[in-house]
């Protein structure tokens, strides 16, 4: 059984990220500070980056939010992304 999972609910107007210890049923790290996907999409459009860099653009935002929450590695941790992402 996995001991931790990362849950990301990236809705239109909000961003919620939680690292959950499933064995102890506790939230280990959490943030609600990120931009919703609508604002991130606007940032993407304004970036003028080529389409082949879109995935990397969104991935960087997710990784930055993880780092700010104290999550430094996803080694062996499943990631569940829901919402409008």
BELKAKA-V727391 format. One record per pair of residues at least 6 apart in sequence whose C-alpha atoms are under 8 Angstrom apart, sorted by the first residue. I is the first residue (numbers start at 1). J is the second residue. D is the distance in Angstrom with one decimal. If there is no record, write none. Layout:
BEGIN
i=I j=J d=D
i=I j=J d=D
END
This chain:
BEGIN
i=2 j=22 d=7.5
i=2 j=77 d=7.5
i=3 j=21 d=5.7
i=3 j=22 d=5.5
i=3 j=23 d=5.6
i=4 j=19 d=6.8
i=4 j=20 d=5.4
i=4 j=21 d=4.5
i=4 j=22 d=5.5
i=4 j=23 d=7.6
i=4 j=77 d=6.0
i=4 j=78 d=7.6
i=5 j=19 d=5.9
i=5 j=20 d=5.4
i=5 j=21 d=6.8
i=5 j=22 d=7.1
i=5 j=77 d=5.4
i=5 j=78 d=5.2
i=5 j=79 d=6.1
i=5 j=80 d=7.6
i=6 j=17 d=7.3
i=6 j=18 d=5.8
i=6 j=19 d=4.5
i=6 j=20 d=6.3
i=6 j=77 d=6.8
i=6 j=78 d=6.2
i=6 j=79 d=4.7
i=6 j=80 d=6.2
i=7 j=16 d=8.0
i=7 j=17 d=5.7
i=7 j=18 d=5.1
i=7 j=19 d=6.3
i=7 j=20 d=7.5
i=7 j=79 d=6.1
i=7 j=80 d=4.9
i=7 j=81 d=6.2
i=8 j=15 d=7.4
i=8 j=16 d=5.7
i=8 j=17 d=4.5
i=8 j=18 d=6.5
i=8 j=79 d=7.5
i=8 j=80 d=6.0
i=8 j=81 d=4.7
i=8 j=82 d=6.2
i=9 j=15 d=5.9
i=9 j=16 d=5.1
i=9 j=17 d=6.4
i=9 j=81 d=5.9
i=9 j=82 d=4.9
i=9 j=83 d=5.3
i=9 j=85 d=8.0
i=10 j=16 d=6.3
i=10 j=36 d=6.1
i=10 j=37 d=6.2
i=10 j=81 d=7.1
i=10 j=82 d=6.1
i=10 j=83 d=5.0
i=10 j=84 d=5.9
i=10 j=85 d=5.5
i=11 j=36 d=5.6
i=11 j=37 d=5.9
i=11 j=82 d=7.6
i=11 j=83 d=4.6
i=11 j=84 d=4.8
i=11 j=85 d=6.7
i=12 j=36 d=4.9
i=12 j=37 d=4.9
i=12 j=38 d=5.1
i=12 j=39 d=7.9
i=12 j=83 d=7.5
i=12 j=84 d=5.9
i=13 j=35 d=6.8
i=13 j=36 d=4.0
i=13 j=37 d=6.5
i=13 j=38 d=6.4
i=13 j=39 d=7.3
i=14 j=32 d=7.3
i=14 j=33 d=8.0
i=14 j=34 d=6.8
i=14 j=35 d=5.8
i=14 j=36 d=4.0
i=14 j=37 d=7.3
i=15 j=31 d=7.9
i=15 j=32 d=5.6
i=15 j=33 d=6.6
i=15 j=34 d=5.0
i=15 j=35 d=5.7
i=15 j=36 d=5.2
i=15 j=37 d=7.7
i=16 j=30 d=7.5
i=16 j=31 d=5.8
i=16 j=32 d=4.5
i=16 j=33 d=7.4
i=16 j=34 d=7.2
i=17 j=30 d=5.5
i=17 j=31 d=5.3
i=17 j=32 d=6.5
i=17 j=65 d=7.9
i=17 j=66 d=7.6
i=18 j=27 d=6.5
i=18 j=28 d=7.4
i=18 j=29 d=5.7
i=18 j=30 d=4.4
i=18 j=31 d=6.7
i=19 j=27 d=5.9
i=19 j=28 d=5.4
i=19 j=29 d=5.1
i=19 j=30 d=6.4
i=19 j=71 d=7.8
i=20 j=26 d=5.8
i=20 j=27 d=4.4
i=20 j=28 d=5.6
i=20 j=29 d=7.3
i=21 j=27 d=6.2
i=21 j=28 d=6.3
i=29 j=69 d=6.1
i=29 j=70 d=6.9
i=29 j=71 d=7.2
i=30 j=69 d=6.1
i=31 j=65 d=7.6
i=31 j=69 d=6.1
i=34 j=65 d=6.7
i=37 j=84 d=6.6
i=37 j=85 d=6.3
i=40 j=58 d=7.8
i=44 j=54 d=7.3
i=44 j=57 d=7.3
i=66 j=72 d=7.0
END
